Amino acid sequence: MGEDKETRIKLLDSAKQEFLEKGYMKASLRAICKNAGVTTGALYFFFQDKEDLLKNLVEEPLKELISRIQSHFLEEMNMESPFVSIQDDSADIKAAREIVHFMYQNYDIFQILLTKSQGSAYEDITSRFADRIEEHYNTLAERMAERFGIQKPDHYMIHWLSHIQIDSFIHLLTHEQDEEKAVRHIGEIVVYLLSGWNGLFLPKR
């Protein structure tokens, strides 16, 4: 059992490097096996195919990220005001920093998901995240408008702000390798985004 576990880990580590270097579409199972020091038969003992190999590599960190985002969304649903705090210790900024920290703990995995997954079941992952964020903000805006008797922001603006948000996180992860700098930047980015959200609820002139 110990040897099987070690072989599986070697295959996953080799696959991670292959996906990072060549992307999912051009990644070679033969090269993955060679670099792991195992036969292709050994690979098929653990994984069905290249797609299954990628899934076993990324699925756990992806599920954890989604869970963290979902927990924050649930907190936002209990907001006592349509306007959110942009102070450095606000819940939104803290949550954003925690998410960035988690993504940098799994830096290579999210690099694969965001930039190397074309041709796989994860190639539309950024669109799926953006759609989920937009769905949440639409629901949140409707609740805020009803609860406080104010006008619901225009759907287009919620759509735009949702995509700007996901793009901000992606740009940060793909352009800044230093986690300390990334955590500092995300605080500034979220202040900008929250100011935009607050602006959507201001009376229209």
Stockholm file with secondary structure:
# STOCKHOLM 1.0

chainA/1-205         MGEDKETRIKLLDSAKQEFLEKGYMKASLRAICKNAGVTTGALYFFFQDKEDLLKNLVEEPLKELISRIQSHFLEEMNMESPFVSIQDDSADIKAAREIVHFMYQNYDIFQILLTKSQGSAYEDITSRFADRIEEHYNTLAERMAERFGIQKPDHYMIHWLSHIQIDSFIHLLTHEQDEEKAVRHIGEIVVYLLSGWNGLFLPKR
#=GR chainA/1-205 SS CHHHHHHHHHHHHHHHHHHHHHHHHHCCHHHHHHHHTCCHHHHHHHCSSHHHHHHHHHHHHHHHHHHHHHHHHHHHTTCSSSSCCCSTTCHHHHHHHHHHHHHHHTHHHHHHHHHSCTTSTTTTHHHHHHHHHHHHHHHHHHHHHHHHTCCCCCHHHHHHHHHHHHHHHHHHHHHCCCHHHHHHHHHHHHHHHHHHHHHHTSCCC
#=GC SS_cons         CHHHHHHHHHHHHHHHHHHHHHHHHHCCHHHHHHHHTCCHHHHHHHCSSHHHHHHHHHHHHHHHHHHHHHHHHHHHTTCSSSSCCCSTTCHHHHHHHHHHHHHHHTHHHHHHHHHSCTTSTTTTHHHHHHHHHHHHHHHHHHHHHHHHTCCCCCHHHHHHHHHHHHHHHHHHHHHCCCHHHHHHHHHHHHHHHHHHHHHHTSCCC
//
